[in-house]
Every structure is written in C-alpha cells, then in structure tokens.
Amino acid sequence: MPQAALSPARSAYMVAPRTQLARLLDGVLRRLSRETSSGRFIPEIDGLRFVAISMVVLYHLNGHLISKSTSYEHSGRVDWSCLVAMQGLHGVELFFVISGFILALPFAAHYLAGDQTVSLRKYYLRRLTRLEPPYFAALLLLFVLNAWVHPGSIGNSYGHLIATFLYSHNLVYGTPSTVMGVAWSLEIEVQFYLLVPIMTGVFAISNRLVRRGLLIFFALIATAARVVTLGHHSRLELSILGYLQFFLIGFLLADIFVADWKGLPRRSFLWDAVAVVGWLLLLYGLHWPFFTHWIFPALLFVLYCAALRGRGAHLFFSNSWIAAIGGMCYSMYLLHYEVISAVSRYTRHLGTSLPDTVYLIMQFALTGTAVVGVCGFYFVVIEKPCMKKDWPRHAWHLLRRTFAVRSATPSETFAD
C-alpha cells in the first residue's frame, strides 16, 4: 500500500526546523570563517592549523590538570593518552612550517611561475595591520586580568609587559613571557617575518636541484646547531636560530607546490596511507630526542604533502568546520590558556573517578568547546575585522568623521 502524501502544512512543520538549523549553522560558519586578502585560499592549510592548535590546547590542558588535580597524575607511569597530550608541545613547530609555506608562496610564485612582484611595503604593512592589533589587544587584556587577580604582582610586571609588547622578551629575559606565555613563539615568528624578503631570494635560483639542495642543507645545519650549541643558550634557543629548519621546510613545500604541482596537487589514496602511518609515528615518536631533532622536520614535510595530496586527507582537512576553526587559530593561540584555567576550575572535578584517558577526553571536550566559543567571539570582534586589507583607511575616515570639528567662518566667530 503506497504511503499517503504528507499535507503541505505537515511537510512544512517537519522540514522547517531542519532548514532553520541549517541556516543557523551556515550563519555561524560564515561568521567564523576567516577572510583572505591575497585570494589564495588553501583549505587544507587551515585544516592543518586546526590540528596544530588542537595539539597545543591538549598539551596545556593536560599540564594544567596534572598541576591542579590530585586524582589525575601521569608522571608515575606510562599512559598512551599522556604521551599523545605531551606531543602537543610540538604543535608550535607545525605552525612554523605553515608560516614558512604561506609567506614563501607569493615569492615562489613570482620567481618560479612568473606572478607579479611582491611589494615589500605591502608585505610589511600587511603583517603590521593584520597581526598586531589582535596581539596588542590580547596582551593588554591579559595584563589587566592578571593585575586584577594578583594585584600585588603588578609592580614587577611592567618590564615584562614592555618586552613582550616589543617582541623582545626572549632576548631580554631568556625565558617565555610572564604576561603572555605563548608570546615566545610569536617573537620567533616576527624575526622570521623580517628575514623573509632575504630568505626568499633562494627562489631566484633557476636550477631546482640546487635550490632545493640549499634549502635542505641549511635546514640540516640549523638542526645541528640546535642540537650541539643552541640548547645551552636559552636566548639563542628561543630565537629564529632554534627553529629555522621548520620555516625552511615550509619553503621547500612552497617550492614544490608552485614548481611541480602548479598549485593543483594530484590526489591519491596512497598518500592517505602515508598520512595515517605518519601521524601515528609523530604522536608516539616525539619522546625520543633523536626523533624530535632529526626525523621530525622531515616527517612534517611528508605529512604536509600527504594533507595536500591525499583524497581522504583532503576531505578531512578541507572540511568547512575544521577549516573554520583552524582559521581562528591565532585568536585561540593568544587566549586559550587563560580560558582553560578559568573553565577547568569548574570542570576538572567532573569525572575524576573515570580512567585517566576517558577523563582527559572528557575534559578536552568541555574546555575545547569553551576555547572555541570564547576565542571565536574574540576572533569575530577583534581579529576578523583586521583581515580586511583596507581596514586602517576605513578606521581613519571613521575617526575623522567622528571627531571632525566644523571650522568657524569669520561671521560665525564674531556673531555674538
């Protein structure tokens, strides 16, 4: 017996909620999706940013729970979830590779594919207007919050605030900032930004074997320097010299992306198999010093190739929600630890009787949701407006209109 057709009213009743939910989710997704000024959008890169920020959040959450909870302690035994969480420390190096790739891409496209010349004025102005307002706003916010929570320590914080503001805390104090702990890596990023126009001269070498050989050679030299020398000098280790190999891996990836793949890498399931094996090796191999120093940079190169060339990897890393959250990684990186600290005061007591692995997963779900929510709001309000190239001009015109004073004419001046 054929099923009776639904009446129009009932059909609308059943479909409308789903449609409204879809529209709501689409609206949220549009709000959270970042804007690109160059026109080059590679969704897999934002997917890789998602993985990197997830690793960093998990690492800091795990450390915070260990320091604050009496029932959650991994230090006395080996636990697989602890091993995975501890590798999150290296999520920063994943960001460095991405920075090397993204910033090298327009220079590589110019030298290797005949694209337009990169304007250094626009390059530096873009770095200044895109990244500094969210950074300075977050820095001042954290300083004020710290002064409110710990009023007695404010007198000793001004020097650290100024050094962090000027991206020189690692150099001056030889330690990460006490005002914003994650600023140590941003200081290294700024040093890299200054060197990019010089480093990208390597793409002017027409012979690809020589060009790529130089990138690999200097990456090996940087790795050897970090192992032999820099580890004994905190100021040098917390500088571009200690992490140059990861930026150079990004350069090598940009070279291949432009010269070999022509910006359109061919995908295959073979690269998906490489991705699965590689990510498992990364998560469990980074507790070996030799692996961390010598194998890890090369493994990141392979994993990034797999993310761009794998069919299944493409579906995962280019997923709209994965890419959107990854696109918010800067805001999340700036504020995530403070959100973890605030939220875990209320959540860390939940599920303490559960196995450690289940407990950590539950806490990551709770605090991760809070991190996405709070930092997503910061992203929409502070960071995303700065993604528009012409926002300084519009802001200047708005200020002029707001504070403009109409000039008085002589007749108006003596009207009284």
C-alpha positions, 0 to 999 in steps of 0.5 A: 500500500503506497504511503499517503502524501504528507499535507503541505502544512505537515511537510512544512512543520517537519522540514522547517526546523531542519532548514532553520538549523541549517541556516543557523549553522551556515550563519555561524560558519560564515561568521567564523570563517576567516577572510583572505586578502591575497585570494589564495585560499588553501583549505587544507592549510587551515585544516592543518592549523586546526590540528596544530592548535588542537595539539597545543590546547591538549598539551596545556590542558593536560599540564594544567590538570596534572598541576591542579588535580590530585586524582589525575597524575601521569608522571608515575607511569606510562599512559598512551593518552599522556604521551599523545597530550605531551606531543602537543608541545610540538604543535608550535613547530607545525605552525612554523612550517605553515608560516614558512609555506604561506609567506614563501608562496607569493615569492615562489610564485613570482620567481618560479611561475612568473606572478607579479612582484611582491611589494615589500611595503605591502608585505610589511604593512600587511603583517603590521595591520593584520597581526598586531592589533589582535596581539596588542589587544590580547596582551593588554587584556591579559595584563589587566586580568592578571593585575586584577587577580594578583594585584600585588604582582603588578609592580614587577610586571611592567618590564615584562609587559614592555618586552613582550609588547616589543617582541623582545622578551626572549632576548631580554629575559631568556625565558617565555613571557610572564604576561603572555606565555605563548608570546615566545613563539610569536617573537620567533615568528616576527624575526622570521617575518623580517628575514623573509624578503632575504630568505626568499631570494633562494627562489631566484635560483633557476636550477631546482636541484640546487635550490632545493639542495640549499634549502635542505642543507641549511635546514640540516645545519640549523638542526645541528646547531640546535642540537650541539650549541643552541640548547645551552643558550636559552636566548639563542634557543628561543630565537629564529636560530632554534627553529629555522629548519621548520620555516625552511621546510615550509619553503621547500613545500612552497617550492614544490607546490608552485614548481611541480604541482602548479598549485593543483596537487594530484590526489591519491589514496596512497598518500592517505596511507602515508598520512595515517602511518605518519601521524601515528609515528609523530604522536608516539615518536616525539619522546625520543630526542633523536626523533624530535631533532632529526626525523621530525622536520622531515616527517612534517614535510611528508605529512604536509604533502600527504594533507595536500595530496591525499583524497581522504586527507583532503576531505578531512582537512578541507572540511568547512568546520575544521577549516573554520576553526583552524582559521581562528587559530591565532585568536585561540593561540593568544587566549586559550590558556587563560580560558582553560584555567578559568573553565577547568576550575569548574570542570576538572572535578567532573569525572575524576573517578573515570580512567585517566584517558576517558577523563582527559577526553572528557575534559578536552571536550568541555574546555575545547568547546569553551576555547572555541566559543570564547576565542571565536567571539574574540576572533569575530570582534577583534581579529576578523575585522583586521583581515580586511586589507583596507581596514586602517583607511576605513578606521581613519575616515571613521575617526575623522568623521567622528571627531571632525570639528566644523571650522568657524567662518569669520561671521560665525566667530564674531556673531555674538 
